[in-house]
Amino acid sequence: MVLKNNTSDNKNIYYIKIDEKKSDFVFIVVSIIILSILSYLLYHDIYKSSEGAGKPIGTIVFKKRVALRKLKNQSIWEYLQNEYPVFNGDAIKTEEFSEAVLKLNDGTEIALNENTFIVLNFTDQETKIEFNYGSIEANSESKNQIKVKTQDSEIELTSANAKLVQTNDNIQIQLKKGNANITKNNKTETIKENEVALLDRKSEEIQKQQNRIVYLSPNDNERFFTTEQNFKVNFSFNAQPNKNYELQISMNPNFRPVLLKIPLKNNQATIALNHGTYYWKIIDKDSDPNLSNFRKFVILKQEKPSLYLPKNNQKFTTKDQINIDFSWSKLDLASSYEIWIDNDPNFSDPQKINVLTNGLSIPIKINNNKNTFYWKVIPKSTIENAVKESETFSFYVEKIASLKPSILQFPNNDIYHIKSFEKGINFSWQNEIPNKQTLQIALDKEFNQVILNIPDITSNFYLLKKELPVGTYYWRVINQDNLSSNVHKFTITSAVGIEMLTPQENKIFFYEKNDNIQFRWKIELDNIKYKFVLSNSKNFNTPILEETLSEPIKIISINILKKEGEYFWKIEIINKNDDRKLNEKISNFFVYHYPEKTKMIQPTNNQAINLIKMNNLVLQWQKTNYTDFYYIEIYKNGERIYNEKSNQNTFNFKQLNLLGIGVVDLKIYSVRVIDKIEYKSEPEVCRIILEYKLDKKPEFLTPDKIIIE
């Protein structure tokens, strides 16, 4: 078996060991020459984007999650990786729940906790760091002095192990060893070993406190690795007896917020925590908690790569040599990977390939008819025990004597608009194995009139940008053994019409009358997708609904249209295979509330009304929503004898002579006018009984006597 680099991804560097016993000599020599050239070019390309001014002044030795770097005099931020070089003038920052550790050439380590921003500003005489915000830790074994420039002060560290936390209100300095001075407004304060100092930015006062508590475990910056979801951490310390202490744990050095507060009776505790970065301190309840020193530890999940390609037990076929893509999951704590490939599942004599990223393509040449290969990935990390090797996958390569014809996929009876050539039409087919093929396009299915002949296509697709006239075409693929595929056809057209069926333009729907709205359209094309878009704006900037459909129908609930008014809908015709828009058409409709039915207040239904002392009849009903005016009708003996409009919810009817006595029916409609058309609600019906009725019988005054003959 012979392995060699054949990737177009120039961000990988491979070091390949070739088993001479399993390969022919010529292939080995050619592979070594090619790999040597490519390795140099790839290595150069990986680091050329990371080159700053001058020589590197240090290296990133640990990176968790997102750490960014911007080179001097540049505006583009790039992601940092483990073992990246850093240069003078670099701006480095970390994001939330992220951290990075850089090691300077003199051995000094600068650790950036989450949400921290620094700029390296070195000269020949001094090491200077511009500390903009966040939290840093400096640990120097050399006698060189480090100057840390904050927003309004300067801190000098000599042979120091120190922590600096900067907020808008104060700057905290913890000095574990060495010497430190803080200067502000030409006033300098010395900080001694094992002291915590706090500079209040408002009062400009510096408070100091000697650490009286000795932290035992966990060690500062200790990293724990686990395969479980939780990890039990043992906390212990030495302090004065008979005092009240509290263990505080946070996920940031400001301890805002505090994740856990645990009163301690003994000088120890055990707590199970999830993966993450934690800060802890012991608070003496009789002292200032802002002057307590803290420690940091990290719980990391011990990860192994997940293998993606080739899939386990995947089968490949080839005539001589095949390119196989290998890929796996990227691990945050891995600086490189080593892929092992062997015919033996125990990897007795594996081919080993070092690669910086999580993928590569390898041409594999086989001499036997059948070959089974096993592969796994071993990640490399600068942190001990941080990563584990992957599980083992296998794949199978079979050598065949001759090729089979390709099988066409698309286009297949598809119709394309002539504007599709602006982006190209994609042709796709299936191969048994990769080989050089010829794409032919003809005017007839017998291929007597071939108009395009495109040879030496090594992939199983081709993007055609050469414009073809309107018409119907046939296409096929011929492989390198001169075997033809099946034949498909496609059509080029200059126009695709759309007929919008329902709702008709300017159609009006009412919430109270319609539960659903059905949209239907028509087009005489096959293999088409439809994009249905609904909006309350004509430019469709804020669509209410957007959906791709395979059938020319869409039903929506009217309740998704929250406001009254005009709505717009459009249909885009999309080619099913390449998602290109062939045409679109827009229509509109309206949605309103129907006028509410009113309710009679007076007179009441079946009320008897004495007209003997009345000159008019007052009608009153309830006001209703979505109403422009009210319509009154009066019926006598089933015939309408009067009608009137009213803008108010009362009406004074004075023509009592039209009514007479007897049964009278009243009908009140709520009316809404939309586009000059009146829409009436259901009528409120009220029946009244009109009569002339005296309060007492009549008394005759004259004559005194009445003679009846």
C-alpha positions as CSV (number, residue, x, y, z in Angstrom):
1,M,0.0,0.0,0.0
2,V,1.3,3.5,-0.9
3,L,0.0,6.7,0.6
4,K,0.7,10.2,-0.6
5,N,-0.6,13.7,-0.3
6,N,-3.1,14.8,-3.0
7,T,-5.1,17.5,-1.3
8,S,-5.9,21.0,-2.6
9,D,-6.3,22.2,1.0
10,N,-3.0,24.0,1.4
11,K,-3.6,24.4,5.1
12,N,-2.3,20.9,6.0
13,I,1.2,19.6,6.4
14,Y,1.8,15.9,6.1
15,Y,4.8,13.7,7.0
16,I,4.3,10.3,5.4
17,K,6.2,7.1,6.1
18,I,6.0,4.8,3.1
19,D,6.2,1.0,3.5
20,E,8.6,0.0,0.7
21,K,7.6,-3.7,1.1
22,K,4.1,-3.0,-0.1
23,S,4.8,-0.6,-2.9
24,D,6.6,-0.5,-6.2
25,F,9.8,1.5,-6.3
26,V,8.8,4.1,-8.9
27,F,5.6,5.0,-7.2
28,I,7.5,5.5,-3.9
29,V,10.1,7.8,-5.4
30,V,7.5,9.9,-7.2
31,S,5.4,10.2,-4.1
32,I,8.3,11.3,-1.9
33,I,9.3,14.0,-4.4
34,I,5.7,15.3,-4.6
35,L,5.2,15.2,-0.9
36,S,8.4,17.0,-0.1
37,I,7.5,19.9,-2.4
38,L,3.9,20.0,-1.2
39,S,4.9,19.8,2.5
40,Y,7.2,22.8,2.1
41,L,4.5,24.8,0.3
42,L,1.8,23.8,2.8
43,Y,4.0,24.6,5.8
44,H,4.9,28.0,4.4
45,D,1.2,28.7,3.6
46,I,0.0,27.8,7.1
47,Y,2.3,30.2,8.9
48,K,2.5,33.0,6.3
49,S,-0.8,34.5,7.5
50,S,0.6,34.3,11.1
51,E,3.8,36.2,10.4
52,G,4.2,39.5,12.2
53,A,7.0,42.0,12.2
54,G,10.4,40.6,13.1
55,K,11.0,37.3,14.8
56,P,8.5,35.6,17.1
57,I,8.7,36.7,20.8
58,G,6.7,33.7,22.0
59,T,4.3,30.9,21.3
60,I,0.7,30.0,22.2
61,V,1.1,26.9,24.5
62,F,-2.6,26.5,25.5
63,K,-5.8,27.7,24.0
64,K,-9.4,26.9,25.1
65,R,-12.4,27.9,23.0
66,V,-11.9,31.3,21.2
67,A,-8.7,33.3,21.3
68,L,-8.1,36.0,18.7
69,R,-5.0,37.8,17.5
70,K,-4.6,41.0,15.4
71,L,-1.2,41.7,13.9
72,K,0.4,45.2,14.2
73,N,-1.0,47.8,11.7
74,Q,-3.7,45.4,10.6
75,S,-7.5,45.4,11.2
76,I,-8.4,41.8,10.7
77,W,-8.7,39.4,13.7
78,E,-7.6,35.8,13.2
79,Y,-8.2,32.7,15.3
80,L,-5.3,31.5,17.4
81,Q,-4.4,27.9,17.6
82,N,-2.1,25.9,19.9
83,E,1.6,26.4,19.0
84,Y,1.0,29.5,17.0
85,P,3.9,32.1,17.2
86,V,3.2,35.6,18.6
87,F,5.0,38.8,17.6
88,N,5.7,42.2,19.0
89,G,2.8,44.5,18.4
90,D,0.2,41.6,18.5
91,A,-3.2,42.4,20.0
92,I,-4.6,39.3,21.7
93,K,-8.0,38.9,23.2
94,T,-10.2,36.0,24.6
95,E,-14.0,35.7,24.5
96,E,-16.4,34.5,27.1
97,F,-15.5,31.1,28.7
98,S,-12.2,31.2,26.8
99,E,-8.6,31.4,27.8
100,A,-5.1,31.4,26.3
101,V,-1.5,31.0,27.6
102,L,1.4,32.4,25.7
103,K,5.0,31.6,26.6
104,L,7.7,34.2,25.9
105,N,11.1,33.3,24.6
106,D,12.7,34.0,28.1
107,G,10.3,31.5,29.7
108,T,7.8,34.0,31.0
109,E,4.2,32.8,30.8
110,I,1.3,35.2,30.3
111,A,-2.2,33.7,30.9
112,L,-5.3,35.5,29.6
113,N,-8.5,34.5,31.3
114,E,-11.9,35.0,29.7
115,N,-12.9,38.4,28.2
116,T,-9.4,39.8,28.4
117,F,-7.6,42.1,25.9
118,I,-3.8,42.8,25.9
119,V,-1.3,44.3,23.4
120,L,2.4,43.2,23.4
121,N,4.6,46.2,23.1
122,F,8.2,45.2,23.6
123,T,11.4,47.2,23.2
124,D,15.1,46.2,23.4
125,Q,15.1,47.5,27.0
126,E,11.8,46.3,28.4
127,T,9.0,43.9,28.2
128,K,5.7,45.9,28.1
129,I,2.1,44.7,28.0
130,E,-0.8,47.0,27.5
131,F,-3.5,45.6,29.7
132,N,-6.9,46.9,28.4
133,Y,-9.4,44.9,30.4
134,G,-10.0,41.5,31.9
135,S,-7.7,39.3,34.0
136,I,-4.1,38.1,33.4
137,E,-1.6,36.0,35.2
138,A,2.2,36.6,34.8
139,N,4.8,34.0,35.9
140,S,8.4,34.8,35.3
141,E,11.5,32.9,36.4
142,S,13.9,35.3,34.8
143,K,15.2,38.5,36.3
144,N,13.7,40.6,33.5
145,Q,11.1,43.2,34.5
146,I,7.6,43.2,33.0
147,K,5.7,46.5,32.8
148,V,2.0,46.2,32.7
149,K,0.3,49.4,31.5
150,T,-3.4,49.7,32.5
151,Q,-5.9,52.4,31.6
152,D,-4.6,54.8,34.3
153,S,-1.6,53.2,36.0
154,E,1.5,51.1,35.5
155,I,2.6,47.9,37.3
156,E,6.2,46.7,37.4
157,L,6.7,43.0,38.0
158,T,10.2,41.5,38.6
159,S,10.7,37.7,38.8
160,A,7.1,37.7,39.8
161,N,4.2,35.3,39.9
162,A,1.2,37.7,39.9
163,K,-2.4,38.0,39.0
164,L,-4.0,41.2,37.8
165,V,-7.8,41.8,37.6
166,Q,-9.0,45.0,36.0
167,T,-12.6,46.3,36.3
168,N,-14.2,49.7,35.8
169,D,-14.0,50.3,39.6
170,N,-10.7,48.9,40.6
171,I,-7.5,46.9,39.9
172,Q,-6.6,44.0,42.1
173,I,-3.0,42.6,42.3
174,Q,-2.1,39.3,43.9
175,L,1.6,38.7,44.3
176,K,2.5,35.1,45.1
177,K,6.3,35.7,44.7
178,G,8.8,38.3,43.4
179,N,8.5,42.1,43.5
180,A,5.7,44.4,42.3
181,N,5.2,48.2,42.3
182,I,2.1,50.1,41.2
183,T,2.4,53.7,40.1
184,K,-0.5,56.1,39.5
185,N,-0.2,59.9,39.3
186,N,3.6,59.7,40.1
187,K,2.7,57.9,43.4
188,T,4.3,54.5,43.8
189,E,3.2,51.7,46.2
190,T,5.3,48.5,46.8
191,I,3.5,45.2,47.0
192,K,5.2,42.4,49.0
193,E,5.1,38.7,48.4
194,N,1.9,37.0,49.5
195,E,0.0,40.2,49.5
196,V,-3.2,41.3,47.8
197,A,-3.5,45.0,46.8
198,L,-6.6,46.8,45.6
199,L,-6.4,50.2,43.8
200,D,-9.8,52.0,44.0
201,R,-10.0,54.1,40.8
202,K,-12.4,56.6,42.2
203,S,-10.6,57.4,45.5
204,E,-7.2,56.4,44.1
205,E,-6.5,54.7,47.4
206,I,-4.5,51.5,47.6
207,Q,-5.5,48.9,50.2
208,K,-3.2,45.9,51.0
209,Q,-3.7,42.8,53.0
210,Q,-1.4,39.9,53.8
211,N,-2.7,36.5,52.9
212,R,-3.3,34.6,56.2
213,I,-4.9,31.6,54.5
214,V,-2.7,28.9,52.9
215,Y,-4.4,27.2,50.0
216,L,-3.5,23.5,49.7
217,S,-5.7,22.0,46.9
218,P,-6.5,22.2,44.2
219,N,-3.2,23.7,42.9
220,D,-3.3,27.0,41.1
221,N,-4.1,26.6,37.4
222,E,-4.5,22.8,37.8
223,R,-6.2,21.0,35.0
224,F,-8.4,18.0,35.6
225,F,-9.4,15.7,32.8
226,T,-12.4,13.4,32.9
227,T,-14.6,11.3,30.6
228,E,-17.6,11.8,32.9
229,Q,-20.1,14.7,33.0
230,N,-19.0,15.8,36.5
231,F,-15.7,15.7,38.4
232,K,-15.3,15.8,42.2
233,V,-12.8,18.5,43.3
234,N,-11.3,18.4,46.8
235,F,-10.7,21.8,48.4
236,S,-8.4,22.2,51.4
237,F,-6.5,25.0,53.2
238,N,-4.8,26.0,56.4
239,A,-6.0,28.9,58.5
240,Q,-6.5,30.1,62.0
241,P,-8.8,27.8,64.0
242,N,-12.1,28.8,65.5
243,K,-13.0,31.3,62.8
244,N,-15.8,31.4,60.3
245,Y,-14.8,30.7,56.7
246,E,-16.7,30.5,53.5
247,L,-15.7,28.8,50.2
248,Q,-16.7,30.9,47.1
249,I,-16.6,29.5,43.6
250,S,-17.2,31.6,40.4
251,M,-16.6,31.2,36.7
252,N,-14.8,34.5,36.4
253,P,-12.0,36.2,38.4
254,N,-14.3,39.1,39.4
255,F,-16.6,36.7,41.3
256,R,-19.6,38.4,39.7
257,P,-21.7,36.4,40.1
258,V,-20.6,33.9,42.8
259,L,-21.6,30.4,41.6
260,L,-21.4,28.7,45.0
261,K,-21.1,30.0,48.6
262,I,-20.4,27.2,51.1
263,P,-19.8,27.8,54.9
264,L,-17.0,25.6,56.1
265,K,-16.8,24.0,59.5
266,N,-13.6,22.1,58.6
267,N,-10.8,23.3,56.4
268,Q,-11.9,21.1,53.5
269,A,-14.8,20.3,51.1
270,T,-15.5,18.1,48.1
271,I,-17.8,19.4,45.3
272,A,-18.8,17.8,42.0
273,L,-18.6,20.3,39.1
274,N,-19.3,20.2,35.4
275,H,-16.7,20.9,32.7
276,G,-15.5,24.5,32.8
277,T,-13.0,27.1,34.2
278,Y,-13.5,27.9,37.9
279,Y,-12.1,30.4,40.3
280,W,-12.2,29.8,44.1
281,K,-11.2,31.6,47.2
282,I,-11.6,31.3,51.0
283,I,-13.3,34.2,52.7
284,D,-12.6,35.1,56.3
285,K,-15.9,36.7,57.3
286,D,-14.1,39.2,59.5
287,S,-12.0,40.6,56.6
288,D,-12.6,42.4,53.3
289,P,-13.6,39.8,50.6
290,N,-12.1,42.1,47.9
291,L,-8.7,41.6,49.5
292,S,-8.8,37.8,49.4
293,N,-6.6,36.0,46.9
294,F,-8.0,33.4,44.5
295,R,-6.9,30.3,42.6
296,K,-8.1,28.9,39.3
297,F,-8.6,25.4,38.0
298,V,-10.0,23.9,34.9
299,I,-12.1,20.7,34.4
300,L,-11.8,19.5,30.8
301,K,-13.5,16.6,29.0
302,Q,-11.0,14.1,27.8
303,E,-12.1,13.9,24.2
304,K,-11.3,11.6,21.3
305,P,-11.9,12.2,17.6
306,S,-15.1,10.9,16.0
307,L,-14.3,9.4,12.6
308,Y,-16.5,10.6,9.7
309,L,-15.0,9.5,6.4
310,P,-14.5,6.8,5.2
311,K,-17.5,5.4,7.0
312,N,-17.0,2.1,8.9
313,N,-17.0,-0.9,6.6
314,Q,-17.4,1.4,3.5
315,K,-16.8,-0.2,0.2
316,F,-14.8,1.4,-2.7
317,T,-14.0,0.1,-6.2
318,T,-11.2,1.1,-8.5
319,K,-9.3,-0.1,-11.5
320,D,-5.9,0.9,-10.2
321,Q,-5.8,3.8,-7.8
322,I,-8.5,5.7,-5.8
323,N,-8.6,8.9,-3.9
324,I,-10.1,8.4,-0.4
325,D,-11.1,11.3,1.7
326,F,-10.4,11.0,5.5
327,S,-12.1,13.3,8.0
328,W,-12.8,13.4,11.7
329,S,-14.0,15.7,14.4
330,K,-11.8,18.6,15.4
331,L,-10.6,18.7,19.0
332,D,-10.1,22.1,20.7
333,L,-7.1,20.9,22.7
334,A,-5.4,19.1,19.8
335,S,-2.5,20.8,18.0
336,S,-2.1,18.1,15.3
337,Y,-3.2,14.6,14.4
338,E,-1.6,11.4,13.3
339,I,-3.6,9.1,11.1
340,W,-2.7,5.4,11.1
341,I,-3.6,3.1,8.2
342,D,-2.8,-0.6,8.0
343,N,-4.1,-3.9,6.6
344,D,-3.8,-5.3,10.1
345,P,-6.5,-4.4,12.6
346,N,-3.7,-4.5,15.3
347,F,-1.7,-1.9,13.4
348,S,1.5,-4.0,13.4
349,D,3.1,-2.0,10.6
350,P,1.0,1.1,10.0
351,Q,1.4,4.0,7.6
352,K,1.6,7.1,9.7
353,I,0.6,10.6,8.5
354,N,1.0,13.8,10.5
355,V,-1.6,16.4,9.7
356,L,-2.4,19.8,11.2
357,T,-6.1,19.8,10.4
358,N,-8.9,17.2,10.7
359,G,-9.0,16.0,7.1
360,L,-7.0,15.0,4.0
361,S,-7.3,13.1,0.7
362,I,-5.0,10.2,0.0
363,P,-4.6,8.3,-3.3
364,I,-4.4,4.6,-2.5
365,K,-2.9,2.2,-5.0
366,I,-3.7,-1.5,-4.7
367,N,-2.1,-4.5,-6.3
368,N,-4.5,-7.2,-5.2
369,N,-8.1,-7.7,-6.2
370,K,-9.4,-7.2,-2.7
371,N,-8.0,-5.1,0.1
372,T,-9.3,-4.4,3.6
373,F,-7.8,-1.4,5.5
374,Y,-8.0,-0.2,9.1
375,W,-7.6,3.4,10.2
376,K,-7.6,5.5,13.4
377,V,-6.6,9.0,14.4
378,I,-4.2,9.8,17.3
379,P,-4.5,13.5,18.3
380,K,-1.5,15.3,19.6
381,S,-1.7,17.9,22.4
382,T,0.8,20.1,24.3
383,I,-1.3,19.2,27.4
384,E,-0.7,15.8,28.9
385,N,-3.8,13.5,29.0
386,A,-6.0,16.0,27.3
387,V,-6.9,13.8,24.4
388,K,-7.3,10.1,23.5
389,E,-7.0,8.2,20.3
390,S,-10.1,7.4,18.2
391,E,-11.8,4.1,17.7
392,T,-10.8,2.0,14.7
393,F,-12.7,2.0,11.4
394,S,-12.3,-0.2,8.4
395,F,-12.9,0.2,4.7
396,Y,-12.7,-2.2,1.7
397,V,-11.2,-1.5,-1.7
398,E,-12.0,-3.9,-4.6
399,K,-10.1,-3.9,-7.9
400,I,-12.3,-4.3,-11.0
401,A,-11.4,-5.2,-14.5
402,S,-13.7,-2.8,-16.4
403,L,-15.9,0.1,-15.8
404,K,-19.7,0.2,-15.8
405,P,-21.6,3.0,-17.7
406,S,-22.4,6.1,-15.6
407,I,-26.0,6.7,-14.5
408,L,-27.4,10.2,-15.2
409,Q,-29.1,12.1,-12.4
410,F,-30.1,15.6,-13.6
411,P,-31.2,17.4,-15.6
412,N,-33.9,15.0,-16.4
413,N,-36.8,16.4,-18.4
414,D,-36.1,19.7,-16.7
415,I,-37.0,23.1,-18.1
416,Y,-34.5,26.0,-17.6
417,H,-35.0,29.7,-18.2
418,I,-32.4,31.1,-20.5
419,K,-31.1,33.3,-17.6
420,S,-30.0,30.2,-15.8
421,F,-26.8,30.4,-17.8
422,E,-25.8,33.4,-15.8
423,K,-24.9,31.1,-13.0
424,G,-24.6,27.9,-15.0
425,I,-26.6,24.7,-15.3
426,N,-25.3,21.8,-13.2
427,F,-25.1,18.3,-14.8
428,S,-24.7,15.4,-12.4
429,W,-24.3,11.6,-12.8
430,Q,-23.3,8.6,-10.8
431,N,-20.0,6.7,-11.3
432,E,-19.0,3.3,-10.0
433,I,-15.5,4.7,-9.6
434,P,-13.8,8.0,-10.6
435,N,-12.5,8.1,-14.1
436,K,-12.1,10.5,-17.0
437,Q,-15.4,11.1,-18.8
438,T,-16.8,13.1,-21.7
439,L,-20.0,15.1,-21.5
440,Q,-21.9,15.3,-24.8
441,I,-24.9,17.5,-25.6
442,A,-26.9,17.0,-28.8
443,L,-29.9,18.2,-30.7
444,D,-31.2,14.6,-31.1
445,K,-31.4,11.5,-28.9
446,E,-29.3,9.5,-31.4
447,F,-26.4,12.0,-31.0
448,N,-26.0,12.6,-34.7
449,Q,-26.0,16.3,-34.1
450,V,-23.6,16.8,-31.1
451,I,-23.2,20.5,-30.4
452,L,-21.0,20.2,-27.2
453,N,-18.3,17.7,-26.5
454,I,-16.5,18.3,-23.1
455,P,-13.7,15.7,-22.4
456,D,-11.6,14.7,-19.4
457,I,-14.1,15.4,-16.6
458,T,-12.8,13.6,-13.5
459,S,-15.7,14.5,-11.1
460,N,-19.3,13.3,-11.4
461,F,-20.7,16.8,-12.1
462,Y,-20.1,19.6,-14.5
463,L,-21.3,23.3,-14.4
464,L,-22.2,24.4,-17.9
465,K,-22.0,28.2,-18.5
466,K,-21.9,28.2,-22.2
467,E,-25.3,29.6,-23.3
468,L,-27.5,27.5,-25.5
469,P,-30.4,28.8,-27.7
470,V,-34.0,28.1,-26.7
471,G,-34.9,24.5,-27.5
472,T,-34.8,20.9,-26.4
473,Y,-31.5,19.1,-25.9
474,Y,-30.2,15.6,-25.1
475,W,-27.1,14.7,-23.1
476,R,-25.1,11.7,-22.0
477,V,-21.7,10.8,-20.4
478,I,-19.1,8.5,-22.0
479,N,-16.5,7.0,-19.6
480,Q,-12.8,6.2,-20.3
481,D,-13.7,2.7,-21.4
482,N,-15.9,4.3,-24.1
483,L,-19.1,3.1,-22.6
484,S,-22.1,5.4,-22.9
485,S,-24.5,6.3,-20.1
486,N,-28.3,6.5,-20.5
487,V,-29.7,9.6,-22.2
488,H,-31.6,12.5,-20.6
489,K,-33.2,15.6,-22.1
490,F,-33.7,19.1,-20.9
491,T,-35.3,22.3,-22.4
492,I,-34.2,25.9,-22.5
493,T,-37.1,28.4,-22.6
494,S,-37.3,32.2,-22.7
495,A,-40.6,32.6,-20.8
496,V,-42.5,30.8,-18.1
497,G,-46.1,31.9,-17.5
498,I,-47.9,31.8,-14.2
499,E,-51.7,32.0,-13.9
500,M,-52.9,33.1,-10.5
501,L,-56.3,31.3,-9.9
502,T,-57.4,32.1,-6.4
503,P,-57.8,34.4,-4.7
504,Q,-58.6,36.8,-7.5
505,E,-56.9,40.2,-7.4
506,N,-58.4,42.6,-4.8
507,K,-60.5,39.8,-3.3
508,I,-61.9,40.7,0.1
509,F,-62.0,38.2,3.0
510,F,-63.6,38.6,6.4
511,Y,-62.3,37.1,9.6
512,E,-65.9,36.3,10.7
513,K,-66.8,34.7,7.4
514,N,-63.7,32.8,6.4
515,D,-61.7,30.3,8.4
516,N,-59.1,29.6,5.7
517,I,-57.8,31.2,2.6
518,Q,-56.9,28.9,-0.3
519,F,-54.2,30.0,-2.8
520,R,-54.1,28.2,-6.2
521,W,-52.0,28.9,-9.3
522,K,-51.3,27.1,-12.6
523,I,-48.2,26.5,-14.8
524,E,-47.7,24.1,-17.6
525,L,-44.2,22.8,-16.6
526,D,-42.8,19.7,-15.0
527,N,-40.0,19.3,-12.4
528,I,-40.8,22.7,-10.9
529,K,-40.8,23.9,-7.3
530,Y,-42.9,26.8,-6.1
531,K,-41.9,29.4,-3.6
532,F,-44.9,30.8,-1.9
533,V,-44.4,34.2,-0.1
534,L,-47.0,36.1,1.9
535,S,-46.5,39.7,3.2
536,N,-48.2,42.8,4.2
537,S,-45.8,44.9,2.1
538,K,-45.6,45.0,-1.6
539,N,-41.8,44.8,-1.6
540,F,-42.0,41.6,0.6
541,N,-39.3,43.0,3.0
542,T,-41.0,41.4,6.0
543,P,-42.7,38.1,4.9
544,I,-45.3,36.6,7.1
545,L,-44.9,33.2,5.5
546,E,-42.3,31.8,3.1
547,E,-42.4,28.2,2.0
548,T,-41.2,26.1,-0.8
549,L,-43.9,23.8,-2.3
550,S,-44.1,21.0,-4.8
551,E,-47.8,21.4,-5.6
552,P,-49.5,24.5,-6.9
553,I,-51.8,25.0,-3.8
554,K,-51.4,26.5,-0.4
555,I,-54.1,26.9,2.4
556,I,-53.5,29.2,5.3
557,S,-55.6,30.1,8.4
558,I,-56.9,33.6,8.2
559,N,-56.0,34.1,11.9
560,I,-52.3,34.4,11.0
561,L,-53.1,37.7,9.4
562,K,-53.2,39.8,12.5
563,K,-54.1,43.2,11.1
564,E,-56.8,44.4,8.7
565,G,-55.8,45.7,5.3
566,E,-54.1,44.8,2.1
567,Y,-51.9,41.7,1.8
568,F,-49.6,40.6,-1.0
569,W,-48.7,37.1,-2.2
570,K,-46.4,35.9,-4.9
571,I,-45.3,32.7,-6.5
572,E,-41.8,32.1,-7.6
573,I,-41.1,29.3,-10.1
574,I,-37.9,27.5,-9.1
575,N,-36.1,24.9,-11.1
576,K,-36.2,21.8,-8.9
577,N,-32.5,20.8,-9.4
578,D,-30.5,24.0,-9.2
579,D,-32.9,26.2,-7.2
580,R,-32.8,29.0,-9.8
581,K,-35.8,31.3,-10.0
582,L,-37.4,31.2,-13.5
583,N,-40.2,33.7,-13.0
584,E,-42.5,35.2,-10.4
585,K,-45.9,36.8,-10.2
586,I,-47.5,39.0,-7.5
587,S,-51.2,39.4,-6.6
588,N,-53.1,40.9,-3.6
589,F,-56.1,40.5,-1.4
590,F,-57.7,42.3,1.5
591,V,-58.7,41.1,5.0
592,Y,-61.3,42.9,7.1
593,H,-63.6,42.4,10.1
594,Y,-67.3,42.1,9.3
595,P,-69.5,44.6,11.0
596,E,-70.8,43.4,14.3
597,K,-74.5,42.7,14.9
598,T,-76.1,45.2,17.2
599,K,-78.6,44.7,20.0
600,M,-81.7,46.6,20.7
601,I,-81.9,48.7,23.9
602,Q,-85.3,50.3,23.4
603,P,-88.0,49.5,22.7
604,T,-87.8,45.9,23.9
605,N,-89.1,42.9,21.9
606,N,-92.9,42.5,22.1
607,Q,-93.3,45.7,24.0
608,A,-96.7,47.3,23.8
609,I,-96.6,51.0,23.2
610,N,-99.5,53.4,23.7
611,L,-99.5,56.1,21.0
612,I,-102.3,58.2,22.6
613,K,-99.9,60.7,24.2
614,M,-96.8,60.2,21.9
615,N,-95.7,62.5,19.1
616,N,-92.6,60.4,18.2
617,L,-91.0,57.0,18.7
618,V,-87.3,56.8,20.1
619,L,-85.2,53.9,18.9
620,Q,-81.9,53.1,20.6
621,W,-79.4,50.2,20.1
622,Q,-75.8,49.3,21.1
623,K,-72.8,50.7,19.4
624,T,-70.8,48.1,17.4
625,N,-67.3,47.7,16.1
626,Y,-66.2,47.9,12.5
627,T,-69.3,50.0,11.7
628,D,-69.6,53.1,9.5
629,F,-73.3,53.7,10.0
630,Y,-76.6,51.9,10.9
631,Y,-79.5,51.1,8.7
632,I,-83.1,51.1,10.1
633,E,-86.1,49.4,8.5
634,I,-89.7,49.4,9.6
635,Y,-92.2,46.8,8.5
636,K,-96.0,46.7,8.8
637,N,-97.9,43.5,7.8
638,G,-94.7,42.1,6.2
639,E,-94.2,45.2,4.0
640,R,-91.4,47.7,4.5
641,I,-93.0,51.1,5.0
642,Y,-89.9,53.0,6.0
643,N,-86.1,52.9,5.9
644,E,-83.3,55.3,7.0
645,K,-79.6,55.6,7.7
646,S,-78.1,56.9,11.0
647,N,-74.6,57.7,12.1
648,Q,-75.6,57.4,15.7
649,N,-77.0,54.5,17.7
650,T,-80.3,56.4,18.3
651,F,-83.1,57.4,15.9
652,N,-86.2,59.6,16.5
653,F,-89.0,58.4,14.4
654,K,-91.7,61.1,14.1
655,Q,-94.0,59.8,11.3
656,L,-96.3,57.9,13.6
657,N,-99.2,58.3,11.2
658,L,-97.4,55.7,8.9
659,L,-97.6,53.1,11.6
660,G,-101.2,53.2,12.8
661,I,-101.9,50.5,15.4
662,G,-101.1,46.9,15.4
663,V,-97.9,44.8,15.1
664,V,-94.8,46.6,13.7
665,D,-91.4,45.0,13.1
666,L,-88.1,46.9,13.4
667,K,-84.8,45.8,11.9
668,I,-81.4,47.4,12.7
669,Y,-78.3,46.6,10.6
670,S,-74.6,47.6,11.3
671,V,-73.1,48.6,8.0
672,R,-69.5,48.9,6.9
673,V,-68.4,50.5,3.6
674,I,-65.3,49.0,1.9
675,D,-64.3,50.3,-1.5
676,K,-67.7,51.9,-2.0
677,I,-69.5,48.6,-1.3
678,E,-71.8,48.3,1.8
679,Y,-71.6,45.2,3.9
680,K,-74.5,44.6,6.3
681,S,-74.4,42.6,9.5
682,E,-77.2,40.2,10.5
683,P,-80.2,42.4,11.5
684,E,-81.3,42.9,15.0
685,V,-85.1,42.3,14.9
686,C,-87.6,43.8,17.4
687,R,-91.4,43.4,17.3
688,I,-93.6,46.1,18.9
689,I,-97.3,46.4,19.4
690,L,-98.7,49.9,18.8
691,E,-102.1,50.8,20.3
692,Y,-104.4,53.7,21.4
693,K,-105.5,53.0,25.0
694,L,-107.4,55.3,27.4
695,D,-106.6,55.3,31.0
696,K,-110.5,55.3,32.0
697,K,-113.9,54.9,30.4
698,P,-115.4,58.1,28.8
699,E,-118.0,60.1,30.8
700,F,-120.9,61.9,29.0
701,L,-121.6,65.4,30.2
702,T,-124.4,66.5,27.8
703,P,-127.3,66.0,27.2
704,D,-128.5,64.9,30.5
705,K,-130.9,62.4,29.0
706,I,-130.5,60.2,26.0
707,I,-133.8,58.9,24.5
708,I,-133.5,55.7,22.5
709,E,-136.6,54.8,20.4
